[in-house]
Amino acid sequence: MSGPAALTPFTEARMARKPVTWYIATPADGIIEKSRTAGTPVNLSASVGEVVDHPRPCTTLWFDESEFSYFRMVKRAGEALEDTGIWPVTWPLRLWIVQPLGETGNWSQRHYPYRLLSHQIRVLEETDAHPALGAAGRDVLNVIQQEIPERAARWAADWDADPEGMRDRQWNWEQCGGPTCGSGRWADSIAMAVSRNHRESAAQTWIEHLARNTVDQALADTNASMMARCYAYGRATGCAVAAQHQARFEPYVLDALRGVGLDSPAPAVAA
């Protein structure tokens, strides 16, 4: 009788695979936002190391019977801000590592392979929240908090100083790009696709909201026109998303996202 068959490298790799880490994002007070809305607040910051039962679980798995029918968790930090109910978009947030207990489920393993639902969790620990904004979350926040406030006023002033000229330059950038970079719309589509592939779609959505919020704060006491604000929104979100994908794209894409060339003096018109 032959001995046990040797494990293949693929089987050994699967057996050595690390346990899945599950995340839940909350506002700064640690309360799951959907639980607050439902009138049954669950405070994760007060439950570290403890098992938490859902206060009002749904009876038909896994359907929403109330505002808060089950615990929602994700295994990719870049999707932790999807469907949280947190509004308005703000920072800082808190990110928690939890362990699902008891029966678990999903709406569709095909469409939501990164998500899990349960009626009981153990709150293991709080972790760094920056990965909720993607692998480069710290760099993204630096752009949003340090660079955009100073640049937003300039972007708006450039537009209002020459609306027609800037409209033409913006159109050329969005549709055509330049000799050293692609078009803005093309770069946006590439960024969205890569965010989906890296499970950072929610991160990118949050990043864009934070960038626009920063523009609003920077222009709050100015007389910038609405079109100037819209232009600044586009420039700000492009710069923030470029920071999100800094290590993934070549300059040809990154410069398109940042709108390189739009800040330079307009080319002289031949007499």
Order of alpha helices (4+ residues) and beta strands (2+ residues): alpha-beta-alpha-beta-beta-beta-beta-alpha-alpha-alpha-alpha-alpha-alpha-alpha
